[in-house]
Amino acid sequence: MLGYLAGSCWGARSYNTVHTYVLPGALALSALLLHAQALLPIAVIWVNHIGVDRLMGYGLKYSDGFGWTHLGRLGKGTAIAQVQG
């Protein structure tokens, strides 16, 4: 979210970097390969956070603004407008 202080494009990039499964997957793999047991719960919590965000409709962001995601537009009334439109 702090990336949005630098503009919507940087905000979208930073949000999408942290909210993809690549980094927590790499962290989990590293934890398993390096026998670093303390890192595995962090990776699992991170994956859970991303999943809950997706469940709530917060998808990967477009540079148009925080409300524009790959899952659709965020906000009240948008689902009704999409069904009627």
N, C-alpha and C positions, 0 to 999 in steps of 0.2 A: 504494500500500500504506500510505503514511503516513496517509491519510484514515481508515483503520480505527482509528487511535488515538482519534479523535473519536467513534467509534461505527460500527456496521455500516451504518447508513443513509448517513452521510457518506462512509464508505469505499466503498460501492457507487457512489455518485454520482461521486466523484472518479475511481475506477477506470474507470467507464463513459465519463466525459468524455474521458479520455486514450486509451481503447481503442476508439474508434469511428473510422471512416475519414473523418469530416468534417474534423477539424482537419488531418491530414496532407494531405488533398486540397486544402484551402484553402491550406496552405503551399506545395504543389507549384504550384498555379495562380498564387499570388503570385510565386513564384520565376520562373516563365515570363514572366509579364506585366511584372515589374519588372527582368527580366534579371539577377536575383541568383543567379548560378550556384552559389554556396556553399550555398544553401538547398535545392536540389533533392536532393542526396544525403541530407540529413537527413530529408526527406519520404519518400524511398524506403526508408531504413532503418526509419523509423517504421512504414510500411505493412507491411514485412517482419516486424517485431516483432509486430504485431497478427495477421498471418497465421499465424505460428508459434504464438502463443498459442492461436488457434482450432484449429490442427492438434493441439495437445497437449490440447485439451479445456477450456481456460480461456476460457469465454465471458463475455459481459456478466453482471455480478453482480446478484443480487437483494439486497434489504436484510435478508434472513434470515441472512446470513453469507457469508463468502468462498466457502464450498463450494457454494453454490447459484447455478447459472449458467443462462443460456438454452439451453445445450447439454446440461444435465443436472447431476446431483449429482457433485461431485468426491470422490475417495477410493477406497480399495481395496474391492473387492467390490460396488461400486454397480452395475456393468454386469450382473453375474450376478443381483443382486437384481431389477433391472428386467426381465430376461428371464424369470425365474421368476415374478415378481409379476404 
